[in-house]
């Protein structure tokens, strides 16, 4: 499936710590063709309120979301999400896999902190734009029956503004903030355009809190060509869901995770013959070719690495025009010699043993 092409380069203005004039922090995103103005559309189309979420349990909320593609699913359905593959999203929508979202206070939980900080981001937005916002306690559905699979949860609706109608609040930590260096990331643009498609609105603001101390506001205007592309990709994805057909996996860790859950245990001694399958044989030839190329690159890498080590010699750090190399000795560590302990006290193996579930290994047996 082709990736959606979009240029979202912006020159965002950083939020000042002192008093900022209203509407001064808003930056428009530029689309692929900057010579054309975004198509003007009628806002008479009203999204269908599929379910009221005010008193909806999380379990019921997830069940409703499985009935279609939500705005946060849009990028994954189009194959452009940085963390969620099309295959893993398909497994979630078909009930084969849970979303594995941890909302607990303990430990690392981006969703928990995102939900906790969202009202503060919205408050900042109101203070720095003068726009008023309100919660939308509903899962919305595209009003066109032919696009029934398009759902949306809005963070906030902007009231009393003809210029912009939707507010999307975001928080990004140390790693996520890197995706915002050039402006609105493509997957977030896809999410917001999906929201505009469902609601029939003309523009949205994105207010993002970066690393907990820097806020930026972007404006995304409705782009009909991009929306049409998103709809086309989502329709194809939903056909995978409706026909219970897994989409082609990509290179991501998300796809690898999904494949492990989709095919966890092989049937013993069962073999499949692909000798007469042209497509499968072509993939296998590609695998062998890439494997040989990777081995060659690894050898080249190691050769250059060893030459640099011979230049660095006894120094810990080497500085170059475009960076530096650290070659330090790690601290000594103490570990338990489990083999020696078991040999001396074999009864401990029975007393403290733990079974670790095996996983499938992908091994090329021969050429």
N, C-alpha and C positions, 0 to 999 in steps of 0.2 A: 504494500500500500504506500502510495507516495506521501511524502511529508508535506505538510502545508508550508508554503513559503511566505514569510512575512518579515518585513523590516520594522522593528519597533525601537529603533535608535532614538533616544531622547537626550536632552541636556537638562537633567533634573536640577531643580534649585533646592538646596539644602535648607531645612527648617532652621531658622535662627532661634537662639535662646532668648533673645530680647523680644519685645512686642513686634509682631509681624502684621503688616496691613492685610486686611481681609482680601481673599482671593489672589494673593500674591505668590502662593506656593504651588499653584496648579500648573502642571506641564502637560501639553497635549502629546499624545503618541503619534508618530508619523507612520503612515502605512506604506505599502510596497510602491505604490504609484503616487508620488507627492504632487503630481500635477493635477490630479483629479480630486475634487472635493468628495467627501463621503456622501453616498446617496441619501437623499432625504426620504424618509419613510413616514407613513401615517402612524400616529400613536393610538389610533382608535382600536387596534387589535389588543384585546385584553386577555392575559393569561388565565387559564382555568385554575381555580384553587382546588387542587386535588384532595389535599388532606390538611386539616388544621393541626399544627404541631405544638400548640401551647401546652397541652396536657398529654402529649404523645410520648410514650416510653421510648427509650433508645432502641429497644428490640423491635418495636412496631415501626419506628422511623426507618431502621435499616431494611425492614421487610418491604416497606413502600418504595424505598430507593432502588430495590432490586427489580422493580417494575419498569424501570427506564434508565436513561442516561442523565445523571445530574450534571450540574455545571462543573463540579470538581472532577467529574469523570470524563469530561469532554476531551481533554488533551490526551488522556490514555486511550480513549476510543479512536482518536485520530492518529495514534502512534507517535506522539511527540512529548509525552510526559517524561521528565527526567528521572522519576523514581518508580513509576507504576507502568508496567508493560500492558499491551493489549491483551495478552494471554492471561495475565493475572487478573485483570479486570473482568475478563470473560468468566473465569472460574468463580469470582465473587458474585457476578450477576446470575450464574447458573447454580449457585448454592453449593459449589464444590469446595469453597474456601471462604474463610471469614476475612474481614478486612484487617484483623489483628491490630486494631487501634487501641492503644493503651492510654486511658484517661486518668490513670492513678496519679496521685501527687508525688509518689516516690519515684526517684530516678529520672531518667531522661524521657520526657513526653512532650514532643512539640505540639500535639493537638491540645493537650491540657493547657499549656501556656498560651497557645493561640486563642483558645476560648476565654481564658482568664483575662488576657490583655485586650481582647476585642472591644469591650466597652470603653476602655481608656483611649484606644485608637480612634474610635468614633467620636469621643469627646474632644480630642485634639482636632479632629477634622471640623467639627462644628465651630470651635473657637477660631480656627484659622481661615475659614471660608465664609462664615456667616450662614451657611446652609443648615437647615434643620433636618434631622433624620428620624425615622421611626422604624421599629422592628416589623418584619413581615413574618408572622407566625404561621407559615403555610408552606407546603410543598406545591410549587406551581407547575402547571403542565401546558405545553404549547396548545393553543386553541384549535389548530388544524388537526383533525382526526388522523390525517396521513402522517403527522409528525408527533403522534401520541407518545412516542418513546422519549421525547425531549422534556426533561424535568429540570427544575431549578429551585434552589434554596438561596434566597437573597439574604445577605447580612443585614442590610438596611435599605429602605426606600428614602429618597431625598424628596422632601415636600416643598411645595411653593417655588420650584425652579423650573423654568422652561428650557434651560440650557442643559441640565443634567438631572437624571432621575434615579440612578442606582448607585449605591456605595458598596464597594467591596473592601473589607478590612483585611490586612495581611500583617503577619509578623515573621521576621526572618532572623535566624541566629547567625553564628559565625560562618557556617558553611553555606547556608541558604542565601546570605547577603551577597555572595559572589555572583549569583545569577542576576542580581539587580544592577550590576555595575554599568551596563549599557542601556538601562531603562527597564521597562516592563518586560519580564521574560515571556517568551512565546507561549508557554503553557498557561500563563496567567491571562494573557491576551485572549487565548482560545476560550478560557473559562468565562471571561466577561462578555465576549461576543456571543457565546451560547446563552448567557443570561438576557442579553438584549434581544436575541432571536426569540426566546420564549415569551418575554414580556412585551415585545413590540416597541420598546423604548429606543430613544435615539442616542443616548450617551450615558456613560458611567464614570465615576471617579474611583480611583484606587488609592487608598491611603495605606502606606506600608511603614511599619516600624522596624528599623534595621538595627540589629544587635542591641536592642533595648534602649537606645539613646538618640537615634537619628530618625526623623520622620520625613517622608516625602509624599507628595500628592501628584497623581497623574490623571489625565483625562483621556478616556478611550471613546472615540466616536464610532457609531455604528458603521460597519463596513459590509455592504450587501454581498460583494463578491467573496469575501472571506466567510461570511455566514453560509453562503451557498456551498462552499467547499467543506465547511464543518458539517453541515447537514448531510452532505453526500457521504462523507467518511463515517458519520454516526449511523446512518442508515445501513451501510454495509456491515458495520460492527454489530448492529442489532439483529441483522440477519444471521450472523454467527450464533447469537444467543438463542434466537427463536428456532433455529435448525439444530441446536446443540452441536455445532461444529466448531472445534477449536481453531482460532486464527493462527497464522504462521508465527512462530516465536521469533523474537529479535535477539540481540546480543546481550541484553541487560541482565543484571542480577535478579531482577524481578521475574523475568522469564525463566531463569534457571530455578528459582524458588518454586514457581508454578509447576514446572515440569516434574520436579521432585515429588510434589504432592499429587500431581495428576497420574503419574506412573510410579508409585513407590516400590512395588514388589513385582519382579518378573516371575513368570511361571517357570518353574525348574525345567531345564533341558529342552525348552521350547525354542525353536529356531525359525527365522523367517528368511526366505530366499529372495534377494533383490536382483539376481543376475539378469533378469529380463526387464527390469524396471529402469528405463533410460534416465528418468529424473533422479532416482535414488543413486544410480551409479555416477551421475554427474556431480551430485553433492559429495559423494565419497571421494571422488577425484580432487575436488576442490579442497576437501579436508586434508588430504595427503599433501597437496601442493602448499597450503598454508602452513602445515606442520613443518615441512622442509624449509620454508622461507623463514619461519620463526626461529628455527634452529640456527639458520645462517645468521640472522640478525643478532641472536644471542651470542654467537661466537664473535661477531664483529664488536658487539658491545663489550664483551669481556676483554677482548684484546686491547681496546682503547682504555678501558678501566685499569688494566694491569700496567699499561704504559704510563698512565697518570700516577699510579701508585709508586712507580719507580722514580718519578720526578719529585713527588711529595716527600718520599723517604721518611725521616723521623719527625716531620712536622705534623701537627694535628689538624691545621686548617690551611687550605690553599685558596687564594683569591684570584679571580679572573675578571676579564672585562664584563662578562655577562652573568656573573654569579660566583659561587664559592663551593668548595668541597670540604666536608668535615670527615676526617679519618681518625677517630678517637677510639681508645680502648674502653670497652664497657667495664663496669665494676664487677668484681668477683661476686658470685652468688653461691648460696648453699641450697642444695636440693636433696630430697630423700631418695636414697638408693632402694627403690621398691623391690628389685630382684633380690638384693641381699637380705632385706627384711623378711620377705616371704620364705626365702631359703632357711633363715634362722628360726622363723615362727610361721610355719605353713598354716597353722590354724587361723591366722589372721585373715587369710584369703577368703575362707568360708564365712568368717564373722563379719567382715567389712566389704564383701564383694558387691559390685554394682554392674548390672548388665547395660551395655551401651548398644542401642539399636544400630544395626548396620545400615549402610546407604549404598545405593547403586554406583558402581564405578564405570566410567566410560573409557574403554581401553581399545586402541587399534591393535588387533592381533597380528595382522600381516598385511602386506601390500598387494 
